[in-house]
Amino acid sequence: MKRTILAVLGLLALLIAVPAYGQTPAPAQNTMSFNIGASALGLAATQNATPASDIVLSLNPGFKSALMQNFALRSDNLLAPGANLQYYGGGVNFTIPYKFAAGNVFAPLSFYVDGTVGADRIVPATGPSASHVAFMAGGGANWQTSSGVQINLVEINLLHTPSAPWGSNAPAISGGISYVFGKH
């Protein structure tokens, strides 16, 4: 009888322990992500407007700090063949920590600001090429799908490229698509 009681108590302890094990807190998830994407741009709002493309790479190293986890390192590689312009810049991307409610239709929407500094290269068909320190700064809105595809709905930047055909400053308006590897 003593063995039966011990066996029943052991079985009861096992049945209670399994659901209790499922209630232990999960380990903190790493927020590291790598994002690669392409955007189509329109540069300059004048008669010299030109199409361009921008390959954007970003890396969020997975900072644990509540403020730093929204920062990502960013690289812009912009090519505008019609204007003989190339821009290569590095900087940061900061996702604004506002989130819509999970059940809301706008829940996948996020807003960000970005800024890069680098070099531009202007290579005209005739004459010498020129390089300058340049920068691009602005912000935009992304739509994150559940499959990792991220749609850049709009990004509006100020592109400062000295000696560009449209002048030193121009608006750069773009939209594109990218893929996020890792937890976003």
C-alpha positions in Angstrom: 0.0 0.0 0.0 2.9 2.4 0.8 4.4 1.7 -2.6 1.1 2.5 -4.3 0.7 5.8 -2.5 4.2 6.8 -3.4 3.7 5.8 -7.0 0.4 7.8 -7.2 2.1 10.8 -5.5 5.0 10.5 -7.9 2.7 10.4 -10.9 0.7 13.3 -9.6 3.9 15.4 -9.1 4.9 14.5 -12.7 1.5 15.6 -14.1 1.7 18.9 -12.2 5.4 19.5 -13.1 4.9 19.3 -16.9 2.4 22.2 -17.2 4.4 24.2 -14.6 7.5 23.8 -16.8 5.6 25.4 -19.7 5.0 28.5 -17.6 8.6 29.3 -17.1 9.6 32.6 -18.7 11.1 32.2 -22.2 14.7 33.5 -22.6 15.0 37.0 -24.1 14.9 37.0 -27.9 17.8 38.5 -29.9 16.6 41.4 -32.0 19.5 41.2 -34.4 18.4 41.7 -38.0 19.9 42.3 -41.5 17.9 44.0 -44.2 18.7 44.3 -47.9 16.5 46.1 -50.3 16.2 48.2 -53.4 14.3 51.4 -54.0 13.4 53.5 -57.1 14.0 57.2 -56.6 13.0 60.4 -58.2 15.7 63.1 -57.7 15.1 66.9 -57.9 11.8 68.5 -58.4 12.9 70.6 -61.4 13.1 70.2 -65.1 16.4 68.3 -64.4 14.6 65.6 -62.5 16.1 62.2 -62.9 15.3 58.6 -62.0 17.7 56.7 -59.7 18.0 53.5 -57.8 19.2 53.0 -54.2 20.4 49.7 -52.7 19.9 49.9 -49.0 21.6 47.7 -46.4 20.9 47.9 -42.7 22.1 45.9 -39.7 20.5 46.0 -36.3 23.1 44.4 -34.1 20.5 43.5 -31.4 21.3 46.0 -28.7 19.6 45.1 -25.4 19.0 48.7 -24.3 15.4 49.9 -24.8 16.5 53.0 -26.6 19.3 51.5 -28.6 17.3 48.5 -29.9 15.6 50.8 -32.5 18.9 51.9 -34.0 20.4 50.1 -37.1 23.5 50.8 -39.1 22.6 51.8 -42.7 24.3 52.0 -46.0 22.9 53.8 -49.0 24.3 53.1 -52.5 22.6 55.4 -54.9 23.1 55.4 -58.7 21.6 58.0 -61.0 23.0 57.2 -64.5 21.0 60.0 -66.2 22.7 62.6 -64.0 26.1 60.7 -64.0 25.8 60.7 -60.2 26.9 58.0 -57.6 26.4 58.3 -53.9 27.8 55.9 -51.3 27.0 56.7 -47.7 26.9 55.1 -44.3 25.0 56.1 -41.2 22.1 55.2 -39.0 18.4 54.3 -39.2 16.1 54.9 -36.1 12.7 53.2 -36.0 10.3 55.4 -34.0 9.1 53.2 -31.1 5.4 53.9 -31.7 3.4 50.7 -32.5 -0.3 50.4 -33.4 -2.4 47.9 -31.4 -1.9 44.3 -32.5 -5.5 43.9 -33.8 -5.4 47.2 -35.8 -5.1 47.0 -39.5 -2.1 49.4 -39.3 -0.2 47.1 -36.9 2.5 46.2 -39.5 3.2 49.9 -40.2 6.4 51.5 -38.7 8.0 54.9 -39.1 11.7 55.8 -39.1 14.2 58.5 -39.6 17.6 58.0 -41.3 20.8 59.8 -42.1 23.9 58.9 -44.0 27.2 60.7 -44.8 29.5 59.6 -47.5 31.0 60.5 -50.9 29.3 61.5 -54.1 30.9 61.0 -57.5 29.9 62.9 -60.6 31.2 61.5 -63.8 30.1 63.7 -66.8 30.2 62.4 -70.3 32.8 65.0 -71.1 35.1 66.7 -68.7 36.7 65.6 -65.4 34.9 63.7 -62.7 34.4 65.2 -59.3 34.0 63.8 -55.8 32.6 65.5 -52.7 31.5 64.9 -49.2 27.7 64.4 -49.4 24.9 63.4 -47.1 21.3 62.2 -47.2 18.8 62.6 -44.3 15.1 62.1 -44.0 12.6 59.5 -43.0 9.8 57.2 -44.1 7.3 54.5 -43.5 7.6 50.7 -43.8 5.0 47.9 -43.9 6.3 44.6 -42.4 4.7 41.4 -43.7 4.7 38.2 -41.7 7.0 36.5 -44.2 10.0 38.9 -43.7 9.3 41.0 -46.7 9.3 44.7 -45.9 7.7 47.2 -48.2 9.1 50.7 -48.0 5.9 52.7 -48.7 7.6 56.0 -48.9 11.0 57.6 -48.0 11.6 61.3 -48.3 15.2 62.5 -48.0 17.2 65.6 -48.6 20.2 64.7 -50.7 23.1 67.1 -50.5 25.5 66.5 -53.4 27.7 69.5 -54.4 28.0 70.1 -58.1 25.1 67.9 -59.1 23.2 69.0 -62.3 20.2 70.2 -60.2 22.2 72.1 -57.6 23.6 71.1 -54.2 20.4 70.1 -52.6 17.6 68.0 -53.9 14.6 66.0 -52.6 14.9 62.3 -53.0 11.6 60.5 -52.9 11.5 56.7 -53.1 9.7 53.5 -52.4 10.9 49.9 -52.6 11.0 46.4 -51.2 13.4 44.6 -49.0 13.8 41.4 -47.1 14.6 41.2 -43.4 16.8 38.4 -42.1 16.3 37.8 -38.4 14.0 39.2 -35.8 12.8 42.7 -36.6 
